[in-house]
């Protein structure tokens, strides 16, 4: 049965179905809607059209509904502008308490029409279950405000760039709002008004502090090289993978950074030759297994159109991204009944927000993170009282 949620916050329970609005209690038998809301976390039978379409509601709207959608969406935008002008914070209010029920019915009925169109015309993604789990984690991250302290940058306020950054903080959300479909390879991007956790200058990171007691950062050591080793069905070294590559493949010819640069120049260029690397690695076999000449399909059923020039980079980067995000999901599930939580994700790094009382879990969390579907990856662990002041954790 088609339905739509009236808000996406856990405490704002409201749905529309069969031309009726229901509050506080979600009726049974509801199965198909546009997108996830927190109060649907345990409803395993619900499917989400957004994860089929992988684009915004308006971009998904079929041509025969376009004029109707434009009209009703224009009214929605007018409401949102009015809330902004009145300084009403939608994170602190239930949307359905602020608008009239007639509009709610009309807007939700329009969403039902688009949702029904998607389920009839789009195929279910091969990695759909993963997308649902990822959506749940990122929804929780979005609805936890970051602890941000602009005063931490007081020693840099003589720089215009710093002043511009702190000024920007008063005009954006202080939470991480990720887009799971922002790149071909599955790497996360952030939405327009999100806190810029992925793009801000590293010297500004110290404004972000834990809401509990400690940040703990888990970051795969040499994630892309380890991913290539896994795809090549080779064993993972138990120390720095780039040092291993320098010593065991390149016979210690050059520094770690020189060998790393040389290796990736060969790996990602299909025309490049490297006789040393090719004694050990067979990148042709890896590509032939995962690329059919038109698209790459990684081990996690993510399919990406790719030509010969991009096939290897898309394969490695998408596989690496899927490994990291799956490990983040695993950590989130482990922490569900605890005060600590996943704070945010920055590329190949997952940052946890831990309480003093749960710091004893760090070794367990590292073990969970390192044991991936592609083998046991080495993990770099750091901790600190701010994201800009992280030190190495020595077990």
N, C-alpha and C positions, 0 to 999 in steps of 0.2 A: 504494500500500500504506500502510495506517495504521501510525503509530508514535508513540512519545512520547519526549521527551528526559528524562534523569534529573537534569539540572542545566542551568543556563543560562550557566555560565562557560566561556570558551574552553578552559581547561586541564582541564575536567572532562567528558571525552567519554564519554557513555554513553547508550544508547537501548534502548527496549523495543519489540519487534515479534514477532508470531507466538508470543506467550507465552514469548519468550526475552529474556534480558538480554545486551546486547553492550557491551563496554567497549573504549576506546582507538581502535577503528576503526568507522566508521559503515557498515553494509551498503549495497550498491547497491540501487536500485529503490524506495527509500522516498519517498513523494510527499505524504502528508497528515498533519499533526500539529496539536496545539492552538496552540502558540506558538513563537516564534523563540528559538533559542539561538545563542551566538556561534560555535560550531563548525559552524553551518550557513550561515555568511555566503556561501560560494561555491556553495551548492546552489540554483541558480536554478529547479529543477524542483519544489521543495517549496512547498506551499500551507499557509496558517495559518488555522485555524478562528476563532481569536480576532479576526482582522481582518474576518471575515465577520460574526460575532455582535456585536462591538464592546461586549461586556460580560463580566464575570467568569465563570469556569467555573461556579460555583454558581448564578449568575443565569441561565445558559444551560441548565442541566440540565432536561430535560423531566420532566413530572409522574410518568411511569411509572418513572423512575429516581431520584426524589427521596429515597426512604428509603435506598436503597443508597448514594447519594452522601453523605447526612448521616452515615451510619455510618463510611464510609471517610474522610471529611473530618474527622470528630471524632478519628480516630486520628492523622491528619496534624497537627492542631492540638496534640494531646498531645505528639507528638515535638517540635514547635517550642517549646512551653512548656518542655520538659525541656532543650532546647539553651540556651534563655535562662537558665534557672536555673543551668545548669552553666557559663555564660559561654562557650559555644562560638560562635565567630564564623563564620557560614555563608559570609561572603565569603572566608574563609581556608581553608575545607574543602569538599570535594565532598560534596554531600548523600547520594549513594549509598554513601559510605564509612561513614555514621553510622547507617544503618537496615538492617534485615534484608531479604534478597532477596524473601522471601514478600510482605512488605508492598509492596515496590516493584512486584511483578507485579500485585497486586490493585489498587493505586492507579492504575497506568498502564492497566490493562484498563478501569477505570471511566472514565478520561479518554478512552480510545479510543471508548467507547460514546457519550459526549457529543460528541466530535469528529465521529464518523460522523453523528450526528443533525444537527449544524450544517450539514455539507456537503450533506445531503439536503434541508434545510428553509430554508436562508438563501440569498439571492442574493449573488453576488460583487459587491462595491462597484465602482462605475465608476472610483474613484480607488485601486483596490487596489494597483497597482504603486507608487504614491507612498507608501501606508501601509507597504508592506514596506521601502522605502528609509528612511523616517522611523523606523521601529522599529529598524532597524540602527544609525542614528546615536544615537538616544536610549539604546539598550542600551549602547553604548560609553561614553557620558557617565555613565550610572549606575554603571558598573564602574570609573570613575576617581575615586578619592577626591579631594575638594577639599583644598587646603592651607588650613587654617583656623587663625588665630592670635588667640585671645581676648585676649591681652596687648595687642593693638592698641587695645583699648577701655579701657585703664587710666585714661585721663584722664576717662572717663565713668562710672567705677565708683561714684561717689557717687549715681548715679541708680538707683532701684529697677528701672526698666525694663531698664537695661543689665545689672544683676546677674541678673535673671530670664532674659534672653536668653542670657547666657554659661552659666548653669546648664542651660538647655535643650539647649545644644550637647553636653552629656555624655550625653544620653538619646536622641539622634536620629542617623540616618545622616549622615555627612559627605560625602554625594554627592547629586546631583540626580536624583531618580526621578520622571520625568514621566508624566502620564496623557494619552494622545493623544485620548481620548474624554471628557474632562472638561467640555467646553463644546459648545454647538450649533454654534458658528462655527469650531471647529477650533483655537481658541487653546489652548495648553498650560496644564495645571494641574499641580501636584505632588501626589504621594500622601502619605498620612498621616505617615509617618516620614521623609520626604525632608528634606534641607536646605532651608530656606524661601527659596530664591533669588528667588522671585517676590513674596514678601509681606513680607520683613523690612524694617525701617526703613532708609532710605537711609544714615543715620549709622552703621549697623552694617556696611555693605558693606566697610569697610576690613579686616575680619577675614579676607576671602577674598583670597588671594594666589596668583600663578601657580605651578604645579609646575615650569615651565621658567623663563623670565626676565621675560616681559612679557605683560600682558593687552592685547589690541587689540580694541576694540569697534567694530562696524560696525552702523550704525543708519540706516534710511532717513529722509531729510529729508521730513517731512510725509507719512508713509506713506499715511494714509487719503485725503488730498486727491489725492495722486499716483495712488492706485488709482481714484478717481472720474474723474480726467482720462483714465486709460487706458480705463476702461469707456465713456467718452464719445468715445473715439477721437480725443482731442486730443493734441497734442505736449507732451512733458515739458520744462519750463524747466530750464536748466542752472545755476540759482541757487536760493536759498531759495524753495520753492514758495508759502509763505504771503506772502512779500513780493511775489512775482509776482502772486498773487491780489489783494493789496491795490492794487498799482499798475495792473494791466491790466484787472481786472474792476470793482473798487470805486473806481477813479480816485483812489486815495490818500486816501479818506475814512475817517479813523480810524487808530489805531495797528495794528500787526501783530496784537496780541492781541485788540483789539476786532473787527477784521475776521474773524479766525479764529473767534471765538465767534459772531459773527453768521452766518457762512457755515454752520457746523455746525448751528446752531439751525434754519436753513432746510433744510439737506440731509436731516436725520434726522426732520423732522416733515412728514408728507405733507400736512398742512393749512396749513403755513406758506407765506406769500407773500413774495418778495423781488424786486422789479422790477429791481433792479440785477443780481442774480445770474442772473435768468431771461433777461436780454438775451444772455448768453453760454452758459449751461448749460441743457440739456434733461433734467432728471432723470426726467421721465415716459418719455422714450424709453429711458433706461437700465433703468428698472423693467420696462417692457413687454417688453424683450428677455430679461430674466432671471427674471421672476416670472409664473407662470401663474394667479395668484389663490389658489393653495393652497400653493405651495412656491417657494423661490428655488433656482435652479441657477446656480452661479457658473462662470466660464470653465474651472475645473479639475475640473468634474464633481462638485462637492460639492453635494448636495441637502439643503435645510433647510426643513421645514414653517414657513410664515410667513404672518401676516395682513398687511393693508395697512400697519398701523402699524409693524411690525418689518421689512418686506421690504427697505428700503434699508439699514438698519443691518446686518442679517444679510448682505446681499450685499457691502457694502463691507468689513465686518470679516472675513468668511470669506475673501474674495478676498485681502485684505491678509495674513491669516495664512498662507494657502497660498503666497503669493509669498515671504514671509520664510522659511518652512520649506523650500521648494524651494531657496532660495539657500543655506541652511545645509547641506542635503544636498550641493549642488554643492561647497561649500568642504570638507566632510568628505572627499569623494572626491578632491579635489585634494591634500589633506594626508595621504592614506593611507600613502604611502611616506616620510613625513617625521616628524621628532621633534615638531613642533608639531601641535596638534590643536584641535578645537572644545571649548571648556571648558563652556559652557552657553548657554542662550537665555533672554532676559527680554523677553517680549512681542514687540516689533518689532526687538529688538536681539540680535545674535549676537556672543558674546564668544569670542575665540580666545586660546589659550595658546601663545605663540611663544618659540622660543629666540633668543638673541642672533644666532646664525649664520643664522637664517632671517628676520630682520627685513627683509632686502632684498626679501622676497616681498610686503610690505604692499601696494605699488601694484598688483601682479598680483591679490592677493586682493580688493582694492577693486573692480578692474575686473570680476572674476568676479561679485562680489556685486551690482554695479550693473546688470549686463546681465540683466534679468529677461525672462520670457516675455511680459510686457506692455509692454516698452520699457525704456529706460535710466533708472533712478531715481537721483536724487541721494543721496549717502551722507555721513553725518556719521561721522568717524573719530576715535577717542580712543585713548590708550594710557596705561599706568601700571603701577606696581609693586604696586598693590592695586586691587580693584574699587571702593573708595571714594575713590581718588585718581587720577582719569583726566583727562588733559589733551588738548586738541585736537591732532590730527596735521595738520601743514601739509606738503602734498606739495611 
